[in-house]
Amino acid sequence: MTTAAHRASPLSIAVIGTGPRGISVLERLVHRLHTHGPSNRPVRLYAIDAVEVGAGRVWRTDQPSWFTMNTVVGQVTMYSGAPDAGPARPGAGPSLGQWDAERSPTREEQPLGPDDYASRRRYGQYLRFVFDTIRSHVPPGTDLLPLHARVTALTARPAGGYHLQLDHEPGTLTVDKVVLATGHPTNAPTAAEQELTDFAARHPQLHYVPADSAAEMDLSPAAVPPRTTVGIRGMGLSFYDVMLSLTVGRGGTFVTAADGSLTYRPSGAEPRIVAASRSGLPIPARGRNQKSPQYSHTARFLTRAALNAARHHREQVSGSPRLDFAQDVLPLLLSEVEHVYCTTHVRTRLGEAAAAAFARRHLAVAGDPQAVRALLAETGLPEVEPPDIFRLARPFAHRHFSSPATFRSELLQHIRHDLHQAELGNHDGPLKAALDVLRDIRNIVREAVDHGGLLPHSHRHAFHTHFLPANALLSAGPPRERVQQLLALIETGLVDIAGPDARFTTDEQAGRFHVHSPQVDGSGHHLTALIEARIPTPALARDTSPLIRQLLADGIVSEYVVEDLVHGQRLDSTGMAVTPAPFHVIDRDGKILTDLYAIGIPTEHTRWFTQVGSSRPGVNTLFYRDADALAADLLTHPARPRTAPAPAHAAQR
Ligand SMILES: Cc1cc2nc3c(=O)[nH]c(=O)nc-3n(C[C@H](O)[C@H](O)[C@H](O)COP(=O)(O)OP(=O)(O)OC[C@H]3O[C@@H](n4cnc5c(N)ncnc54)[C@H](O)[C@@H]3O)c2cc1C
């Protein structure tokens, strides 16, 4: 780089949020600065985070070790390339598993194998390592400055770029371009949540904990005293976090017997837990991992070609290319699940050749229950029943139980059966192999759904209300160990599951919260604490972040709206309006702001399933591609706002 270029004013870029998404953008930026030749302008990068620079809020390194990831360490990397003979640096570095194997663990840490799950704290330490290697490998002419501060406002400069307001030193900042990688929101309460908050405020002995990451909740003995009864609403991944905080976090221990079974040894400081959710089913375990990090599923039904054909057909017939999820996407997706389920049964019982023959014939009959049953019978497996994901997600729907004991006994049976299925593995276990498909085909579902790809009514009902809850329950489970721990706690009597369709209410007379399942007689419990065990759903207008509120109020960001004029349908998505990659923000007037980008969770609902925290070694993941597209654009043109052309099948306001 010439001396003149060094003297030029730097291209300044602020990345707001240094969770995995912000770090992924920095990794690609620095890699590109190295590999795409010297910039003719110095570059100054600001990495800003309100909680912990280089790890972020979800992966903060000061959280207890019982909070774990739900992806095995061999499948997690933040580097966009494999390690080589050189030092770890942007473009070449170890996966989480490799990093962990190479470092010296502290005395209280167990070394991890590639199929183990790391604590979130340990992933945070890995993220910090990655961040440090990015910092120490910036090329000459580039600065990377970490700033531990909250950005509270962002205003556009008439000449281009932005002024940032920070709540700590340096107070203000002026930059050319900004990346919003602000991650998980904290939402304003709904009317129902506010009512529960107010009820708790009127009864000082009660404690109400709104939805958040469990590491951020007040679950201390002062808030949830020993031997009181606490209700937990939601039995997804966050439930297990809260469960461990109130047991292991209170000094209890799990003891493994010689036969591998777990028992719980209480400390006496635990509260009694009553958990409940709509399905009445704790989120099932993930299958034992049998897949290499590079594994990729080959779609047979839900392919890009099939989606393109469906879009083309829709356009011919109706004049709108938007898809109907229930008609155009879901049947193909269910055929993928059915294919893997049945073929795995055949492979594990009759061998590879029989499976290959079955798979070929199944292509012609998939989705036709009678024909599939006939084919299974002909193959010699008449007892195999193709799976129904909606029934699997609601096993207790329309059931009635005459006592908590009868429900409990059936639930325990269900959990034990699921653990057995999980033990068979995600390749050799028909059920877990089939459900893994729901993860493996996320990218193609995104292609169907993102940026207004579905008809608004179909998006809201068939996709959001009907499919997503089942999908989340069946595809995002915790490690088996968590479910074994839950089983031990139920058996000890410290945890009760209220039953399906549970209702949480307030009992003014008793001065207590109350929970009961209308499907289980005698399931009512009074509660002195109520914990919302779920991660807040991103919704721009409910986000309490001063920055997001200001951006929305000033019209710098806007909510993504899908308007299908052909069908007279509209969807107010609640996500932030952005262009397809490189994710320029679209303001209230429909202008594309080429100097402002948003990646990840703020754009959820415009895109689908943005809550991703890593790439996968050796795989060209969307997580990596998102970051790279953004980094490439950041380093090219000077930013000039221009008017948004109306995207092919979407409209914003
Ligand atoms: C409890 C929990 C467990 C999870 N477990 C997994 C898992 O095991 N595997 C997985 O792949 N995903 C998991 N996820 C999903 C998670 O979305 C991703 O892993 C990942 O954290 C998303 O990265 P991000 O950078 O988009 O958001 P975040 O990690 O939320 O990071 C955003 C950062 O922005 C900062 N920020 C926000 N606003 C401002 C501001 N105004 N000024 C300065 N800083 C700001 C925040 O402090 C935060 O650090 C989990 C999520 C949660 C909540």
The ligand as a Tripos MOL2 file, in Angstrom:
@<TRIPOS>MOLECULE
LIG
   53    58     1     0     0
SMALL
NO_CHARGES

@<TRIPOS>ATOM
      1 C1        -29.8890  -19.8900   24.9920 C.3       1 LIG1
      2 C2        -29.5550  -20.1250   23.5540 C.ar      1 LIG1
      3 C3        -28.8990  -21.2880   23.1770 C.ar      1 LIG1
      4 C4        -28.5590  -21.5100   21.8440 C.ar      1 LIG1
      5 N1        -27.9050  -22.6520   21.4940 N.ar      1 LIG1
      6 C5        -27.5120  -22.8280   20.2040 C.ar      1 LIG1
      7 C6        -26.7240  -23.9510   19.8070 C.ar      1 LIG1
      8 O1        -26.4170  -24.8040   20.6160 O.2       1 LIG1
      9 N2        -26.3250  -24.0480   18.5220 N.ar      1 LIG1
     10 C7        -26.6540  -23.0790   17.5960 C.ar      1 LIG1
     11 O2        -26.2550  -23.1640   16.4280 O.2       1 LIG1
     12 N3        -27.4160  -22.0430   17.9590 N.ar      1 LIG1
     13 C8        -27.8450  -21.8850   19.2100 C.ar      1 LIG1
     14 N4        -28.5900  -20.7970   19.5420 N.ar      1 LIG1
     15 C9        -29.0510  -19.9040   18.4890 C.3       1 LIG1
     16 C10       -28.2820  -18.5980   18.4140 C.3       1 LIG1
     17 O3        -29.1450  -17.7690   17.7120 O.3       1 LIG1
     18 C11       -27.0010  -18.6390   17.6260 C.3       1 LIG1
     19 O4        -26.1630  -19.6450   18.1040 O.3       1 LIG1
     20 C12       -26.1860  -17.3390   17.6910 C.3       1 LIG1
     21 O5        -25.9780  -16.8870   19.0060 O.3       1 LIG1
     22 C13       -26.7430  -16.2540   16.8360 C.3       1 LIG1
     23 O6        -25.7070  -15.3430   16.6530 O.3       1 LIG1
     24 P1        -25.9340  -13.7960   16.4730 P.3       1 LIG1
     25 O7        -24.5870  -13.1910   16.3740 O.co2     1 LIG1
     26 O8        -26.8930  -13.5770   15.3660 O.co2     1 LIG1
     27 O9        -26.7050  -13.3300   17.7890 O.3       1 LIG1
     28 P2        -26.2260  -13.2300   19.3060 P.3       1 LIG1
     29 O10       -25.4230  -14.3800   19.6710 O.co2     1 LIG1
     30 O11       -27.4680  -12.9090   20.0640 O.co2     1 LIG1
     31 O12       -25.2740  -11.9460   19.3140 O.3       1 LIG1
     32 C14       -25.7440  -10.6420   19.1140 C.3       1 LIG1
     33 C15       -24.9060   -9.6970   19.9280 C.3       1 LIG1
     34 O13       -25.2840   -8.3560   19.6450 O.3       1 LIG1
     35 C16       -25.0880   -7.5890   20.8080 C.3       1 LIG1
     36 N5        -25.9200   -6.3820   20.6830 N.ar      1 LIG1
     37 C17       -27.2420   -6.3120   20.4320 C.ar      1 LIG1
     38 N6        -27.6270   -5.0310   20.3460 N.ar      1 LIG1
     39 C18       -26.5310   -4.2870   20.5550 C.ar      1 LIG1
     40 C19       -26.2940   -2.8700   20.6030 C.ar      1 LIG1
     41 N7        -27.2860   -2.0000   20.4050 N.pl3     1 LIG1
     42 N8        -25.0490   -2.4340   20.8640 N.ar      1 LIG1
     43 C20       -24.0290   -3.3150   21.0530 C.ar      1 LIG1
     44 N9        -24.1980   -4.6550   21.0290 N.ar      1 LIG1
     45 C21       -25.4290   -5.1250   20.7820 C.ar      1 LIG1
     46 C22       -25.5330   -8.5090   21.9370 C.3       1 LIG1
     47 O14       -24.9210   -8.1380   23.1520 O.3       1 LIG1
     48 C23       -25.0620   -9.8620   21.4310 C.3       1 LIG1
     49 O15       -23.8350  -10.2130   21.9930 O.3       1 LIG1
     50 C24       -28.9190  -20.5540   20.8670 C.ar      1 LIG1
     51 C25       -29.5880  -19.3970   21.2520 C.ar      1 LIG1
     52 C26       -29.8880  -19.1690   22.5750 C.ar      1 LIG1
     53 C27       -30.5830  -17.8900   22.9470 C.3       1 LIG1
@<TRIPOS>BOND
     1     1     2 1
     2     2     3 ar
     3     2    52 ar
     4     3     4 ar
     5     4     5 ar
     6     4    50 ar
     7     5     6 ar
     8     6     7 ar
     9     6    13 1
    10     7     8 2
    11     7     9 ar
    12     9    10 ar
    13    10    11 2
    14    10    12 ar
    15    12    13 ar
    16    13    14 ar
    17    14    15 1
    18    14    50 ar
    19    15    16 1
    20    16    17 1
    21    16    18 1
    22    18    19 1
    23    18    20 1
    24    20    21 1
    25    20    22 1
    26    22    23 1
    27    23    24 1
    28    24    25 2
    29    24    26 1
    30    24    27 1
    31    27    28 1
    32    28    29 2
    33    28    30 1
    34    28    31 1
    35    31    32 1
    36    32    33 1
    37    33    34 1
    38    33    48 1
    39    34    35 1
    40    35    36 1
    41    35    46 1
    42    36    37 ar
    43    36    45 ar
    44    37    38 ar
    45    38    39 ar
    46    39    40 ar
    47    39    45 ar
    48    40    41 1
    49    40    42 ar
    50    42    43 ar
    51    43    44 ar
    52    44    45 ar
    53    46    47 1
    54    46    48 1
    55    48    49 1
    56    50    51 ar
    57    51    52 ar
    58    52    53 1
@<TRIPOS>SUBSTRUCTURE
     1 LIG1         1 GROUP 0 **** ****
